[in-house]
């Protein structure tokens, strides 16, 4: 079906090279990440089909869409029939469907990586196996193990569900030892496995998006400094405002994790920078990542093009930073204001020398706290981008 070549992989295996022009890529998931993958890949000459249950999904607006549930095996088989290679844009893929697609199609990312990253304990053990530091943690199986773990790790600490949970969901911060039992009871009632993590006193959070291709080539993007508000990513600042040595180490650690777990495609590695400069990996995401959106205009290759290159066996693109940049998320409460700004001259941008690049995701309903788009602010200095965010007054009460 596709224009396919073969080449020798890192383990001496033959790897598929899926060239643009006649290759169709399937995406499990039809959200904004799939949409931006499709836009990047379409420019390269690839065709796309997405599987998503929502009518008029963001990705379905720019690709062919199979409208069905993620656990629909008939729909998954149809996706496999139409596509030469399949990827996913979110982690919580139904295990049976992932296994079926591996049997029926070409899924270079495989399901083993999903198995690891869907489960915090397995993920932490995989990171440690790569020789990379994580925050001290304990598996929690009872009220007694909870009390013992709090005693060993000290407070503050964070109790988390092992599966599920994003944007701060499924977590409880314990600031006093006497809060331990109540926090355990609350999360244990969900039926999920639990893990307690020591709270790292960090100076800032950074993330590195790393790509590993089917032939074993690895490239990292410059680290982003991430600021969260209400447990949702607010801004990503690049270059990160940390010493160069820490940036280089973060990239090395991300590459080491990608190599150790044999990732294919993109892997986002989130890290804490402690006061003493030590780096702790917080979590992994085996897909394009919100903190990598800055690459769309600010790097020689975007994270989305890089993911397509990686899964199709093409040489990875140059990841050089072309301009300082600040990415700011557009949530539901910001959407109307940011769209209105596009219809007029931007006095703040002109004054600051900032070039705003708006991306809207095409979601049907704007809700408070829901990611509806983002703006990449190209600038001479990241402080100018942060000033633009403040001066627009769209992101009020955001502590930068």
Buried (B, 14 or more C-beta within 10 A) or exposed (E): EBEBEEEEBBEEEEBBBBBBEBBBBBBBBBBBBBBBBBBBBBEBEBBBBBBBBBEEBBBBBBBBBBBBEBEBBEBBBBBBEBBBBBBBBBBEBBEEBBEBBBEBBBBBBBBEBBBBBBBBBBBBEBBBEBEBBBBBBBBBEEEEBBBBBBEEBEBBBBBBBBBBBBBEEBBBEBEEEEBBBEBBEEBBEEEBBBBBBBBBEBBBBBBBBBBBBBBBBBBBBBBBBBBEBEEBBBBBBBBBEBEEEBBEBBBBBBBBBBBBBEBBBBBBBBBBBBEEEBBBBBBBBBBBBBBBBBBBBBBEBBBBBBBBBBBBBBEBBEBEBEBBBBBBBBBBBBBEEBBEBEEEEBEBBEEBEBBBBEBBBBBEEBEEEBBBBBBBBBBEBBBBBBBBBBBBEBBEEBEE
